[in-house]
Amino acid sequence: MKLSTSARTALVILALVLAYFGIRSLFGGDGEIAAADDGPALFTVIAETVTPAEWRDEVTVSGRTQALQKILVRAEIAGAVASTPADPGTYVRAGAPLCRLRIDARVASLAEAEAGLARAELDYTAAVELARDGFRSDTAVAAARASRDLAAAAVKRARVELEKTVITAPFDGAFDERLAETGDFLNVGDPCGRLIGREPFLVVGAVSERDVVKIAAGDRGVARLATGETVEGAVRLVAKSADAATRTFEVQLEIPNPEGALRDGVTADFTVSAARRNAHRIPRASLTLDDSGVLGVRIVDNDGVVAFRRVGILGEGPSGVWVSGLDGAVRLIVRGQEFVKSGQKVAVAAAEGAG
């Protein structure tokens, strides 16, 4: 069947219209080729670069003064007190007499021992000469030598006992208290008096589990005593074991006392300046926990990959928290860290005010 010219024209127009809409649907509806699918958009976090800086914390400890050397000077032999040469409160040198015991028969015992030694020496000399002439055996010479040695030991013992009738100061210090008077009888181990060493002195206190990691032996400290004195020194000891009842650790601050002005048992507060070290100051809000509950932060590398770093809190102030555990300059995630995990790739935007 032959179509008229108008019919053919209508069919051509229809074909063009169909072709137009087909091409639009094929290429995205607006005549442009649809963009290829690049996958889901990256999560965006806010990060800022933090660098290490010098940090030094202070720990304040409550305690008391304590003499490093404080002992009861005791009798080593029994006897009645003959005299007490040292006055309480005076400074004495090592070897100074504090109490004298009555000598009684000890001088006679020494004389008797010395006479026995002289006789034993003669017997031994005679035994050696007789043995040389063949009139004594080697066994007899050995017996004479043993008798001489026993006599020498008896002399030494008698002399030591005589010397111990004088109870002396074992080191320089203050004779703080006299505990025996003339006429008292002292048994072995009974005290003559209390001696306190002049220096060094200690200020002893206790720190919490949180603060014990901040200080170490050698750190400098300043102590303020209840008497109004202020003294400086260095940490001598930080205990490795906690007190079972309080879970605190003993700290000893050693301070000089060349003039002997300090007193034992005075209440004191001392502040220890921790050793200088490098640390990072970060916003407190950037701290987070990993899946196992470990405290740390999340950082992002130059490729946009997230990583978790465990940190320890050293101290804090109005401008942030000082932490350990980070190396060098890091890009710290300060917003969005709770919604990403290690190994995830993210988009990074700089925090406001970050350089």
VEXPAFI-305534 format. One record per residue (C-alpha): residue number from 1; residue in three letters; x, y, z. Coordinates in nm, 4 decimals. Layout:
! VEXPAFI-305534
+-----+------+----------+----------+----------+
: seq : type :       xx :       yy :       zz :
+-----+------+----------+----------+----------+
: NUM :  ALA :        X :        Y :        Z :
...
+-----+------+----------+----------+----------+
END
This chain:
! VEXPAFI-305534
+-----+------+----------+----------+----------+
: seq : type :       xx :       yy :       zz :
+-----+------+----------+----------+----------+
:   1 :  MET :   0.0000 :   0.0000 :   0.0000 :
:   2 :  LYS :   0.1310 :   0.3392 :  -0.0972 :
:   3 :  LEU :   0.1567 :   0.6001 :   0.1794 :
:   4 :  SER :   0.0910 :   0.9586 :   0.1130 :
:   5 :  THR :   0.3622 :   1.2169 :   0.1478 :
:   6 :  SER :   0.2104 :   1.3497 :   0.4726 :
:   7 :  ALA :   0.1982 :   0.9995 :   0.6215 :
:   8 :  ARG :   0.5595 :   0.9339 :   0.5383 :
:   9 :  THR :   0.6555 :   1.2659 :   0.6939 :
:  10 :  ALA :   0.4675 :   1.1787 :   1.0142 :
:  11 :  LEU :   0.6444 :   0.8406 :   1.0382 :
:  12 :  VAL :   0.9868 :   1.0049 :   1.0020 :
:  13 :  ILE :   0.9046 :   1.2578 :   1.2748 :
:  14 :  LEU :   0.7852 :   0.9760 :   1.5053 :
:  15 :  ALA :   1.1054 :   0.7808 :   1.4438 :
:  16 :  LEU :   1.3160 :   1.0845 :   1.5282 :
:  17 :  VAL :   1.1232 :   1.1501 :   1.8477 :
:  18 :  LEU :   1.1623 :   0.7858 :   1.9561 :
:  19 :  ALA :   1.5326 :   0.7955 :   1.8766 :
:  20 :  TYR :   1.5757 :   1.1179 :   2.0789 :
:  21 :  PHE :   1.4131 :   0.9775 :   2.3950 :
:  22 :  GLY :   1.5992 :   0.6491 :   2.3551 :
:  23 :  ILE :   1.9320 :   0.8283 :   2.3436 :
:  24 :  ARG :   1.8403 :   1.0355 :   2.6544 :
:  25 :  SER :   1.7520 :   0.7285 :   2.8538 :
:  26 :  LEU :   2.0711 :   0.5599 :   2.7392 :
:  27 :  PHE :   2.3037 :   0.8484 :   2.8359 :
:  28 :  GLY :   2.1509 :   0.9717 :   3.1618 :
:  29 :  GLY :   1.8437 :   1.1645 :   3.0535 :
:  30 :  ASP :   2.0170 :   1.4990 :   2.9957 :
:  31 :  GLY :   2.2126 :   1.4155 :   2.6860 :
:  32 :  GLU :   2.5396 :   1.3606 :   2.8808 :
:  33 :  ILE :   2.7117 :   1.0296 :   2.9473 :
:  34 :  ALA :   2.6452 :   0.9079 :   3.3041 :
:  35 :  ALA :   2.9468 :   0.9146 :   3.5368 :
:  36 :  ALA :   3.0960 :   0.5789 :   3.6301 :
:  37 :  ASP :   3.0187 :   0.4490 :   3.9806 :
:  38 :  ASP :   3.3150 :   0.5342 :   4.2112 :
:  39 :  GLY :   3.1772 :   0.3458 :   4.5173 :
:  40 :  PRO :   3.0469 :   0.4951 :   4.8466 :
:  41 :  ALA :   3.1703 :   0.8395 :   4.9529 :
:  42 :  LEU :   3.4575 :   0.8483 :   5.2167 :
:  43 :  PHE :   3.3714 :   0.9432 :   5.5748 :
:  44 :  THR :   3.5193 :   1.2817 :   5.6617 :
:  45 :  VAL :   3.7066 :   1.3403 :   5.9879 :
:  46 :  ILE :   3.8550 :   1.6570 :   6.1360 :
:  47 :  ALA :   4.2259 :   1.6338 :   6.2170 :
:  48 :  GLU :   4.5002 :   1.8600 :   6.3407 :
:  49 :  THR :   4.8759 :   1.8115 :   6.3503 :
:  50 :  VAL :   5.0260 :   1.7881 :   6.6989 :
:  51 :  THR :   5.3995 :   1.7891 :   6.7698 :
:  52 :  PRO :   5.5948 :   1.6901 :   7.0826 :
:  53 :  ALA :   5.6929 :   1.9593 :   7.3300 :
:  54 :  GLU :   5.8873 :   1.9710 :   7.6562 :
:  55 :  TRP :   5.6747 :   1.8732 :   7.9564 :
:  56 :  ARG :   5.7482 :   1.8744 :   8.3266 :
:  57 :  ASP :   5.4910 :   1.7832 :   8.5871 :
:  58 :  GLU :   5.4882 :   1.8434 :   8.9627 :
:  59 :  VAL :   5.3708 :   1.6069 :   9.2350 :
:  60 :  THR :   5.2898 :   1.7318 :   9.5859 :
:  61 :  VAL :   5.3342 :   1.4842 :   9.8699 :
:  62 :  SER :   5.2363 :   1.5065 :  10.2375 :
:  63 :  GLY :   5.4795 :   1.3499 :  10.4809 :
:  64 :  ARG :   5.7174 :   1.4054 :  10.7707 :
:  65 :  THR :   6.0866 :   1.4495 :  10.8360 :
:  66 :  GLN :   6.2850 :   1.1434 :  10.9303 :
:  67 :  ALA :   6.6483 :   1.0927 :  11.0229 :
:  68 :  LEU :   6.8231 :   0.8494 :  10.7918 :
:  69 :  GLN :   7.0207 :   0.7194 :  11.0914 :
:  70 :  LYS :   6.8258 :   0.6825 :  11.4149 :
:  71 :  ILE :   6.9171 :   0.4009 :  11.6535 :
:  72 :  LEU :   6.9079 :   0.2890 :  12.0137 :
:  73 :  VAL :   7.2657 :   0.2380 :  12.1327 :
:  74 :  ARG :   7.2578 :  -0.0853 :  12.3354 :
:  75 :  ALA :   7.4815 :  -0.2638 :  12.5840 :
:  76 :  GLU :   7.6785 :  -0.5571 :  12.4446 :
:  77 :  ILE :   7.7697 :  -0.6973 :  12.7866 :
:  78 :  ALA :   7.5867 :  -0.6955 :  13.1189 :
:  79 :  GLY :   7.6869 :  -0.4588 :  13.3975 :
:  80 :  ALA :   7.5885 :  -0.1743 :  13.6266 :
:  81 :  VAL :   7.6100 :   0.1803 :  13.4884 :
:  82 :  ALA :   7.9031 :   0.3649 :  13.6447 :
:  83 :  SER :   7.8574 :   0.6997 :  13.4659 :
:  84 :  THR :   7.6747 :   0.8730 :  13.1791 :
:  85 :  PRO :   7.9254 :   1.1153 :  13.0226 :
:  86 :  ALA :   7.7037 :   1.2460 :  12.7382 :
:  87 :  ASP :   7.4252 :   1.4954 :  12.8053 :
:  88 :  PRO :   7.0963 :   1.4554 :  12.6150 :
:  89 :  GLY :   7.0598 :   1.6945 :  12.3224 :
:  90 :  THR :   7.4332 :   1.7354 :  12.2656 :
:  91 :  TYR :   7.6203 :   1.6577 :  11.9458 :
:  92 :  VAL :   7.8692 :   1.3721 :  11.9791 :
:  93 :  ARG :   8.1355 :   1.2310 :  11.7507 :
:  94 :  ALA :   8.1685 :   0.8660 :  11.6540 :
:  95 :  GLY :   8.3457 :   0.6820 :  11.9378 :
:  96 :  ALA :   8.2372 :   0.9249 :  12.2100 :
:  97 :  PRO :   8.1359 :   0.7480 :  12.5366 :
:  98 :  LEU :   7.7620 :   0.7547 :  12.6096 :
:  99 :  CYS :   7.7489 :   0.5161 :  12.9100 :
: 100 :  ARG :   8.0242 :   0.3524 :  13.1164 :
: 101 :  LEU :   7.9664 :   0.0216 :  13.2959 :
: 102 :  ARG :   8.1476 :  -0.0784 :  13.6121 :
: 103 :  ILE :   8.4655 :  -0.2706 :  13.5368 :
: 104 :  ASP :   8.4256 :  -0.5009 :  13.8362 :
: 105 :  ALA :   8.6541 :  -0.8077 :  13.7975 :
: 106 :  ARG :   8.7201 :  -0.7587 :  13.4246 :
: 107 :  VAL :   9.0674 :  -0.6063 :  13.4805 :
: 108 :  ALA :   9.1610 :  -0.9060 :  13.6915 :
: 109 :  SER :   9.0241 :  -1.1404 :  13.4245 :
: 110 :  LEU :   9.2426 :  -0.9691 :  13.1655 :
: 111 :  ALA :   9.5521 :  -0.9966 :  13.3893 :
: 112 :  GLU :   9.4804 :  -1.3641 :  13.4451 :
: 113 :  ALA :   9.4424 :  -1.4271 :  13.0718 :
: 114 :  GLU :   9.7670 :  -1.2430 :  12.9953 :
: 115 :  ALA :   9.9511 :  -1.4528 :  13.2574 :
: 116 :  GLY :   9.8107 :  -1.7725 :  13.1025 :
: 117 :  LEU :   9.9313 :  -1.6563 :  12.7608 :
: 118 :  ALA :  10.2838 :  -1.5908 :  12.8949 :
: 119 :  ARG :  10.2972 :  -1.9411 :  13.0432 :
: 120 :  ALA :  10.1678 :  -2.0965 :  12.7204 :
: 121 :  GLU :  10.4328 :  -1.9092 :  12.5196 :
: 122 :  LEU :  10.7067 :  -2.0527 :  12.7450 :
: 123 :  ASP :  10.5667 :  -2.4054 :  12.7156 :
: 124 :  TYR :  10.5516 :  -2.3784 :  12.3395 :
: 125 :  THR :  10.9086 :  -2.2441 :  12.3134 :
: 126 :  ALA :  11.0353 :  -2.5255 :  12.5339 :
: 127 :  ALA :  10.8468 :  -2.7871 :  12.3322 :
: 128 :  VAL :  11.0016 :  -2.6600 :  12.0076 :
: 129 :  GLU :  11.3569 :  -2.6741 :  12.1508 :
: 130 :  LEU :  11.3088 :  -3.0224 :  12.2991 :
: 131 :  ALA :  11.1644 :  -3.1458 :  11.9704 :
: 132 :  ARG :  11.4729 :  -3.0115 :  11.7905 :
: 133 :  ASP :  11.6926 :  -3.2268 :  12.0204 :
: 134 :  GLY :  11.4665 :  -3.5251 :  11.9782 :
: 135 :  PHE :  11.3105 :  -3.5204 :  12.3235 :
: 136 :  ARG :  10.9605 :  -3.4162 :  12.2187 :
: 137 :  SER :  10.7359 :  -3.5501 :  11.9459 :
: 138 :  ASP :  10.5686 :  -3.3413 :  11.6788 :
: 139 :  THR :  10.2368 :  -3.4169 :  11.8478 :
: 140 :  ALA :  10.3573 :  -3.2608 :  12.1720 :
: 141 :  VAL :  10.4707 :  -2.9489 :  11.9832 :
: 142 :  ALA :  10.1320 :  -2.9209 :  11.8159 :
: 143 :  ALA :   9.9558 :  -2.9523 :  12.1535 :
: 144 :  ALA :  10.1744 :  -2.6753 :  12.2987 :
: 145 :  ARG :  10.0965 :  -2.4538 :  11.9990 :
: 146 :  ALA :   9.7234 :  -2.5114 :  12.0461 :
: 147 :  SER :   9.7463 :  -2.4227 :  12.4171 :
: 148 :  ARG :   9.9280 :  -2.1006 :  12.3265 :
: 149 :  ASP :   9.6590 :  -2.0076 :  12.0701 :
: 150 :  LEU :   9.3818 :  -2.0743 :  12.3226 :
: 151 :  ALA :   9.5547 :  -1.8509 :  12.5747 :
: 152 :  ALA :   9.5893 :  -1.5744 :  12.3129 :
: 153 :  ALA :   9.2169 :  -1.5996 :  12.2352 :
: 154 :  ALA :   9.1371 :  -1.5713 :  12.6073 :
: 155 :  VAL :   9.3398 :  -1.2502 :  12.6278 :
: 156 :  LYS :   9.1586 :  -1.1065 :  12.3275 :
: 157 :  ARG :   8.8193 :  -1.1962 :  12.4752 :
: 158 :  ALA :   8.9066 :  -1.0342 :  12.8094 :
: 159 :  ARG :   9.0236 :  -0.7160 :  12.6370 :
: 160 :  VAL :   8.7046 :  -0.6938 :  12.4279 :
: 161 :  GLU :   8.4868 :  -0.7353 :  12.7359 :
: 162 :  LEU :   8.6814 :  -0.4608 :  12.9104 :
: 163 :  GLU :   8.6451 :  -0.2310 :  12.6073 :
: 164 :  LYS :   8.2699 :  -0.2950 :  12.5929 :
: 165 :  THR :   8.2208 :  -0.1522 :  12.9385 :
: 166 :  VAL :   8.2282 :   0.1809 :  12.7526 :
: 167 :  ILE :   7.9193 :   0.2153 :  12.5287 :
: 168 :  THR :   8.0161 :   0.4534 :  12.2465 :
: 169 :  ALA :   7.8445 :   0.6371 :  11.9621 :
: 170 :  PRO :   7.8713 :   0.4379 :  11.6364 :
: 171 :  PHE :   7.8471 :   0.7540 :  11.4214 :
: 172 :  ASP :   7.8363 :   1.1338 :  11.4500 :
: 173 :  GLY :   7.4987 :   1.2617 :  11.5670 :
: 174 :  ALA :   7.2766 :   1.4092 :  11.8328 :
: 175 :  PHE :   7.2446 :   1.2175 :  12.1586 :
: 176 :  ASP :   6.8706 :   1.2665 :  12.1583 :
: 177 :  GLU :   6.7671 :   1.0774 :  12.4736 :
: 178 :  ARG :   6.9459 :   0.9100 :  12.7641 :
: 179 :  LEU :   6.7729 :   0.5865 :  12.8633 :
: 180 :  ALA :   7.0014 :   0.4671 :  13.1455 :
: 181 :  GLU :   7.1159 :   0.6406 :  13.4622 :
: 182 :  THR :   7.4046 :   0.5801 :  13.7023 :
: 183 :  GLY :   7.3318 :   0.2699 :  13.9069 :
: 184 :  ASP :   7.1000 :   0.1070 :  13.6541 :
: 185 :  PHE :   7.1859 :  -0.2506 :  13.5617 :
: 186 :  LEU :   7.1948 :  -0.3182 :  13.1886 :
: 187 :  ASN :   7.1593 :  -0.6630 :  13.0443 :
: 188 :  VAL :   7.2885 :  -0.7451 :  12.6985 :
: 189 :  GLY :   7.0687 :  -0.5519 :  12.4523 :
: 190 :  ASP :   6.9353 :  -0.2932 :  12.6985 :
: 191 :  PRO :   6.9521 :   0.0643 :  12.5623 :
: 192 :  CYS :   7.1859 :   0.3311 :  12.6892 :
: 193 :  GLY :   7.0306 :   0.6075 :  12.4757 :
: 194 :  ARG :   6.9000 :   0.7179 :  12.1364 :
: 195 :  LEU :   7.1345 :   0.8612 :  11.8734 :
: 196 :  ILE :   7.0177 :   1.0548 :  11.5659 :
: 197 :  GLY :   7.2495 :   1.1134 :  11.2706 :
: 198 :  ARG :   7.2867 :   1.4745 :  11.1615 :
: 199 :  GLU :   7.2713 :   1.4207 :  10.7870 :
: 200 :  PRO :   7.1413 :   1.3369 :  10.5480 :
: 201 :  PHE :   6.7810 :   1.3828 :  10.6587 :
: 202 :  LEU :   6.4732 :   1.2549 :  10.4794 :
: 203 :  VAL :   6.1235 :   1.3817 :  10.4138 :
: 204 :  VAL :   5.9079 :   1.0717 :  10.3731 :
: 205 :  GLY :   5.5606 :   1.0598 :  10.2171 :
: 206 :  ALA :   5.3391 :   0.8486 :   9.9928 :
: 207 :  VAL :   5.2030 :   0.9011 :   9.6411 :
: 208 :  SER :   4.9102 :   0.7459 :   9.4608 :
: 209 :  GLU :   4.9247 :   0.4822 :   9.1911 :
: 210 :  ARG :   4.8517 :   0.7509 :   8.9323 :
: 211 :  ASP :   5.1342 :   0.9835 :   9.0418 :
: 212 :  VAL :   5.4080 :   0.7287 :   9.1144 :
: 213 :  VAL :   5.4957 :   0.6983 :   8.7439 :
: 214 :  LYS :   5.5677 :   1.0714 :   8.7236 :
: 215 :  ILE :   5.8731 :   1.0786 :   8.9511 :
: 216 :  ALA :   6.1999 :   0.8912 :   8.9758 :
: 217 :  ALA :   6.5128 :   0.8809 :   9.1906 :
: 218 :  GLY :   6.7190 :   1.1943 :   9.1328 :
: 219 :  ASP :   6.4262 :   1.4309 :   9.0666 :
: 220 :  ARG :   6.4551 :   1.7592 :   9.2558 :
: 221 :  GLY :   6.2088 :   1.8576 :   9.5265 :
: 222 :  VAL :   6.1274 :   2.1377 :   9.7696 :
: 223 :  ALA :   5.9902 :   2.0656 :  10.1188 :
: 224 :  ARG :   5.7950 :   2.3090 :  10.3357 :
: 225 :  LEU :   5.8077 :   2.2111 :  10.7037 :
: 226 :  ALA :   5.5427 :   2.2872 :  10.9644 :
: 227 :  THR :   5.8138 :   2.4779 :  11.1536 :
: 228 :  GLY :   5.8288 :   2.7278 :  10.8666 :
: 229 :  GLU :   6.1540 :   2.6055 :  10.7169 :
: 230 :  THR :   6.1931 :   2.5429 :  10.3440 :
: 231 :  VAL :   6.4575 :   2.2962 :  10.2284 :
: 232 :  GLU :   6.5562 :   2.1454 :   9.8944 :
: 233 :  GLY :   6.6806 :   1.8011 :   9.8018 :
: 234 :  ALA :   6.6604 :   1.5102 :   9.5614 :
: 235 :  VAL :   6.4420 :   1.2003 :   9.5525 :
: 236 :  ARG :   6.6357 :   0.9158 :   9.7155 :
: 237 :  LEU :   6.3801 :   0.6370 :   9.6804 :
: 238 :  VAL :   6.0530 :   0.5608 :   9.5032 :
: 239 :  ALA :   5.9134 :   0.2348 :   9.6397 :
: 240 :  LYS :   5.8553 :  -0.0502 :   9.3952 :
: 241 :  SER :   5.5844 :  -0.2084 :   9.6108 :
: 242 :  ALA :   5.2603 :  -0.0443 :   9.7228 :
: 243 :  ASP :   5.1358 :  -0.0352 :  10.0803 :
: 244 :  ALA :   4.8786 :  -0.3131 :  10.1067 :
: 245 :  ALA :   4.6305 :  -0.1004 :  10.3027 :
: 246 :  THR :   4.6482 :   0.2330 :  10.1182 :
: 247 :  ARG :   4.7754 :   0.1268 :   9.7732 :
: 248 :  THR :   5.0258 :   0.4122 :   9.7856 :
: 249 :  PHE :   5.4006 :   0.4140 :   9.7249 :
: 250 :  GLU :   5.6601 :   0.5550 :   9.9644 :
: 251 :  VAL :   5.8768 :   0.8399 :   9.8370 :
: 252 :  GLN :   6.1866 :   0.9655 :  10.0194 :
: 253 :  LEU :   6.3291 :   1.3114 :   9.9576 :
: 254 :  GLU :   6.6900 :   1.3371 :  10.0792 :
: 255 :  ILE :   6.7894 :   1.6795 :  10.2079 :
: 256 :  PRO :   7.1193 :   1.8104 :  10.3491 :
: 257 :  ASN :   7.1381 :   1.9060 :  10.7167 :
: 258 :  PRO :   7.4959 :   2.0231 :  10.7740 :
: 259 :  GLU :   7.4065 :   2.2439 :  11.0707 :
: 260 :  GLY :   7.1862 :   1.9831 :  11.2367 :
: 261 :  ALA :   6.8894 :   2.2233 :  11.2436 :
: 262 :  LEU :   6.6259 :   1.9757 :  11.1242 :
: 263 :  ARG :   6.4197 :   1.7688 :  11.3668 :
: 264 :  ASP :   6.2918 :   1.4174 :  11.3267 :
: 265 :  GLY :   5.9134 :   1.3694 :  11.2871 :
: 266 :  VAL :   5.8107 :   1.7213 :  11.1728 :
: 267 :  THR :   5.5082 :   1.7398 :  10.9404 :
: 268 :  ALA :   5.6057 :   1.8511 :  10.5899 :
: 269 :  ASP :   5.4715 :   1.8863 :  10.2371 :
: 270 :  PHE :   5.7135 :   1.8492 :   9.9513 :
: 271 :  THR :   5.6763 :   1.9107 :   9.5805 :
: 272 :  VAL :   5.8748 :   1.7002 :   9.3371 :
: 273 :  SER :   5.9440 :   1.8319 :   8.9889 :
: 274 :  ALA :   5.9423 :   1.5396 :   8.7486 :
: 275 :  ALA :   6.2258 :   1.5056 :   8.4992 :
: 276 :  ARG :   6.1805 :   1.6997 :   8.1768 :
: 277 :  ARG :   6.0615 :   1.4884 :   7.8857 :
: 278 :  ASN :   5.8936 :   1.5191 :   7.5474 :
: 279 :  ALA :   5.5181 :   1.4678 :   7.5360 :
: 280 :  HIS :   5.2157 :   1.5656 :   7.3249 :
: 281 :  ARG :   4.9463 :   1.8061 :   7.4380 :
: 282 :  ILE :   4.6110 :   1.7078 :   7.2892 :
: 283 :  PRO :   4.2435 :   1.8049 :   7.3377 :
: 284 :  ARG :   4.0801 :   1.5890 :   7.6041 :
: 285 :  ALA :   3.7890 :   1.5236 :   7.3670 :
: 286 :  SER :   4.0225 :   1.3440 :   7.1257 :
: 287 :  LEU :   4.0796 :   1.0599 :   7.3749 :
: 288 :  THR :   3.8927 :   0.7399 :   7.2946 :
: 289 :  LEU :   3.8885 :   0.3673 :   7.3700 :
: 290 :  ASP :   3.9594 :   0.0753 :   7.1408 :
: 291 :  ASP :   3.7468 :  -0.2397 :   7.1296 :
: 292 :  SER :   3.9305 :  -0.3865 :   7.4304 :
: 293 :  GLY :   3.8868 :  -0.0726 :   7.6432 :
: 294 :  VAL :   4.2422 :   0.0594 :   7.6051 :
: 295 :  LEU :   4.2764 :   0.4379 :   7.6288 :
: 296 :  GLY :   4.4275 :   0.6036 :   7.3250 :
: 297 :  VAL :   4.3757 :   0.8279 :   7.0231 :
: 298 :  ARG :   4.3122 :   0.7752 :   6.6543 :
: 299 :  ILE :   4.5436 :   0.9290 :   6.4002 :
: 300 :  VAL :   4.5432 :   0.9389 :   6.0219 :
: 301 :  ASP :   4.8441 :   0.9057 :   5.7919 :
: 302 :  ASN :   4.9200 :   1.0910 :   5.4696 :
: 303 :  ASP :   4.7215 :   0.8326 :   5.2690 :
: 304 :  GLY :   4.4104 :   0.8915 :   5.4786 :
: 305 :  VAL :   4.4311 :   0.5575 :   5.6647 :
: 306 :  VAL :   4.3224 :   0.5525 :   6.0305 :
: 307 :  ALA :   4.5389 :   0.3990 :   6.3085 :
: 308 :  PHE :   4.4924 :   0.3650 :   6.6862 :
: 309 :  ARG :   4.7701 :   0.4644 :   6.9271 :
: 310 :  ARG :   4.7686 :   0.3756 :   7.2967 :
: 311 :  VAL :   4.8596 :   0.6702 :   7.5210 :
: 312 :  GLY :   4.9202 :   0.7374 :   7.8890 :
: 313 :  ILE :   4.8014 :   1.0539 :   8.0622 :
: 314 :  LEU :   5.0894 :   1.2453 :   8.2210 :
: 315 :  GLY :   4.9056 :   1.5583 :   8.3309 :
: 316 :  GLU :   4.6490 :   1.8109 :   8.2227 :
: 317 :  GLY :   4.5738 :   2.1780 :   8.2242 :
: 318 :  PRO :   4.3271 :   2.4283 :   8.0819 :
: 319 :  SER :   4.4742 :   2.3974 :   7.7318 :
: 320 :  GLY :   4.4684 :   2.0182 :   7.7031 :
: 321 :  VAL :   4.5994 :   1.6843 :   7.8233 :
: 322 :  TRP :   4.9667 :   1.5830 :   7.8175 :
: 323 :  VAL :   5.0116 :   1.2250 :   7.6978 :
: 324 :  SER :   5.2914 :   0.9787 :   7.6288 :
: 325 :  GLY :   5.2933 :   0.7111 :   7.3608 :
: 326 :  LEU :   5.3051 :   0.9199 :   7.0423 :
: 327 :  ASP :   5.6150 :   0.9598 :   6.8241 :
: 328 :  GLY :   5.6983 :   1.2814 :   6.6434 :
: 329 :  ALA :   5.4408 :   1.4919 :   6.4659 :
: 330 :  VAL :   5.1079 :   1.3128 :   6.4108 :
: 331 :  ARG :   4.7768 :   1.4029 :   6.2465 :
: 332 :  LEU :   4.5366 :   1.3610 :   6.5362 :
: 333 :  ILE :   4.1671 :   1.3018 :   6.4675 :
: 334 :  VAL :   3.9861 :   1.5507 :   6.6908 :
: 335 :  ARG :   3.6343 :   1.4992 :   6.5528 :
: 336 :  GLY :   3.4828 :   1.1820 :   6.4168 :
: 337 :  GLN :   3.7274 :   0.9458 :   6.5901 :
: 338 :  GLU :   3.4408 :   0.7516 :   6.7476 :
: 339 :  PHE :   3.2968 :   0.6581 :   6.4057 :
: 340 :  VAL :   3.6063 :   0.5172 :   6.2350 :
: 341 :  LYS :   3.8321 :   0.2208 :   6.2971 :
: 342 :  SER :   4.1936 :   0.1211 :   6.2338 :
: 343 :  GLY :   4.2730 :   0.0534 :   5.8698 :
: 344 :  GLN :   3.9756 :   0.2543 :   5.7399 :
: 345 :  LYS :   4.0394 :   0.5101 :   5.4671 :
: 346 :  VAL :   3.8837 :   0.8487 :   5.5347 :
: 347 :  ALA :   3.8671 :   1.1991 :   5.3964 :
: 348 :  VAL :   4.0448 :   1.4553 :   5.6142 :
: 349 :  ALA :   3.9483 :   1.8137 :   5.6811 :
: 350 :  ALA :   4.1679 :   2.0475 :   5.8836 :
: 351 :  ALA :   4.0440 :   2.1692 :   6.2206 :
: 352 :  GLU :   3.9527 :   2.5342 :   6.2458 :
: 353 :  GLY :   4.2543 :   2.7398 :   6.3391 :
: 354 :  ALA :   4.4991 :   2.4607 :   6.2517 :
: 355 :  GLY :   4.8086 :   2.5749 :   6.0710 :
+-----+------+----------+----------+----------+
END
